[in-house]
C-alpha cells in the first residue's frame, strides 16, 4: 500500500516533533533517530534539517540537532491549526 505524499509543512512538523522527542533526555537529537521516526531517506532528512536550520527552528552542533524556541512555537501553531481545521469539519 502506498503512503500519501506529505506536504513540506507536514514534513517540517514531523521532523521538529522527532527532534523534540529525541532531545527530551539529552537536550539534543541524533539525526538517525529523527530519520527513523520520520521515515525519510537520510539525504532528504538532512536537506530538510538544513532548511529548518536556515529558518532558525533547529540548531546543529557536532552532528547533533537541538530544537529552538522558534521550532517549538511552530509545533504549537501547527497543532492549533490542525485542531481548528478538525473542529470546522474540513
C-alpha positions in Angstrom: 0.0 0.0 0.0 1.4 3.4 -1.0 1.7 6.2 1.5 0.2 9.5 0.7 2.7 12.2 -0.2 3.4 14.6 2.7 3.4 18.3 2.3 6.6 20.2 3.2 4.9 21.8 6.3 3.9 18.4 7.5 7.4 17.1 7.0 8.8 20.1 9.0 6.3 19.3 11.7 7.2 15.7 11.9 10.9 16.4 11.9 10.6 19.0 14.6 8.4 16.7 16.7 11.0 13.9 16.3 13.8 16.3 17.3 11.9 17.5 20.3 11.0 14.0 21.5 14.5 12.6 21.0 16.1 15.6 22.7 13.9 15.3 25.9 16.6 13.3 27.7 19.9 14.6 26.2 18.9 18.1 25.1 20.0 17.1 21.5 18.7 14.6 19.0 20.6 12.2 16.8 19.9 12.6 13.1 19.5 8.8 12.6 16.8 8.7 15.3 15.0 11.6 13.5 15.3 9.8 10.2 13.7 6.6 11.6 10.9 8.5 13.3 10.0 10.4 10.1 10.5 7.6 7.6 12.6 9.7 5.3 15.8 8.9 3.5 18.9 10.2 5.2 19.6 12.7 2.4 16.1 14.1 2.3 16.0 14.4 6.1 19.4 16.2 6.1 18.2 18.6 3.4 15.1 19.4 5.4 17.2 19.9 8.6 19.3 22.3 6.7 16.2 24.3 5.7 14.9 24.2 9.3 18.3 25.5 10.5 18.3 28.3 8.0 14.8 29.3 9.3 16.1 29.2 12.9 13.9 26.3 14.0 16.8 23.9 14.8 20.4 24.3 15.8 23.1 21.7 14.8 26.2 21.1 16.9 28.7 18.4 16.3 26.3 16.4 14.1 23.5 16.6 16.7 20.3 18.6 16.5 18.5 20.7 19.0 15.1 22.4 18.6 14.9 26.2 19.2 12.1 28.2 20.7 11.0 29.2 17.2 10.8 25.4 16.3 8.7 24.8 19.4 6.4 27.7 18.5 6.0 26.2 15.0 4.8 22.9 16.6 2.3 24.7 18.8 0.9 26.7 15.9 0.7 23.7 13.7 -1.2 21.8 16.4 -3.6 24.8 16.8 -4.2 24.9 13.1 -4.9 21.2 12.8 -7.3 21.4 15.8 -9.1 24.4 14.1 -9.4 22.5 10.8 -10.7 19.4 12.6 -13.3 21.4 14.6 -14.5 23.1 11.4 -15.1 19.6 9.8 -12.8 20.3 6.9 
